[in-house]
Amino acid sequence: MSADLLRSLVETRIHRPEAIAAAAAARRRPDSLLGPSGKLMVIAADHPARGALRAGRDALAMADRGELLDRLVVALGRPGVNGVLATADVLEDLLLLGALDGKVVVGSMNRGGLAGTVFEIDDRFTGYDPAGIDGMGFEMGKMLLRIDPDDPATAPTLAACGQAVDGLAARRKIALVEPFISHRVDGRLRNDLSTEAVIRSVTVAAGLGNTSAYTWLKLPVVDDDPAGMERVLAASTLPAVLLGGEVPDDPDTAFRQWEKVLRLPTALGLVVGRTLLYPPDGDVAAAVDTAVSLL
């Protein structure tokens, strides 16, 4: 990002903070939650608020906010990309840059379970709440739900997610729930990506709240079973989008996995962050275009 543009963002925050709310009010809303392909293509950038800055082998890849914003603007400008997922600080910068017109905007809600901490499973809602998402005119709220059978902090996280689902549904906003069965391995929290574990997480997430009418799921692609994702998506009738996860050493493998799963009836699109924003060859536009082509 140019020094002048970065300085303009900072000066706006200092002298005209009300410009953020004005930009949100003036934002052109999307005509549909789905893009021209009938699928949803969202770029995710809510990792920094959890202290997760790694992309590939670079432990601080997402630490430069100007560079992250540049990559996001490129990604959001590609044909077929119709949404973005982030926390307030990132979305507000994008609003001021005029990059969110016509896009599905997903506010990231619970970011309190900081990466690598002993309290990681205690995932408090330190980001957006339903009222905040509604007040900004955004379309969705996203929450992460990690279920650790050995950690009692799972219970209040479940309860908080259920309340958030209710709050969003009351405002007719989509709750995008990202569930995992998780365990501590050598002191670090790891998500179980086996077919059985992901199926269990789907059934728990689908039952949250007083209604599931406005609930969608954000799910990983399992690869331990050739028919695994068919079984995962058969566990619920809720619409589901596929998450990208860590930057793979071989992005083509991830693309091939997504392509197969996107043929299933409840698979409505992709929510991908680091894989597209920080591809191994550095070409954000090409990585995004490849992902869009799968839709």
Disulfide bonds with the S-S distance in Angstrom:
none
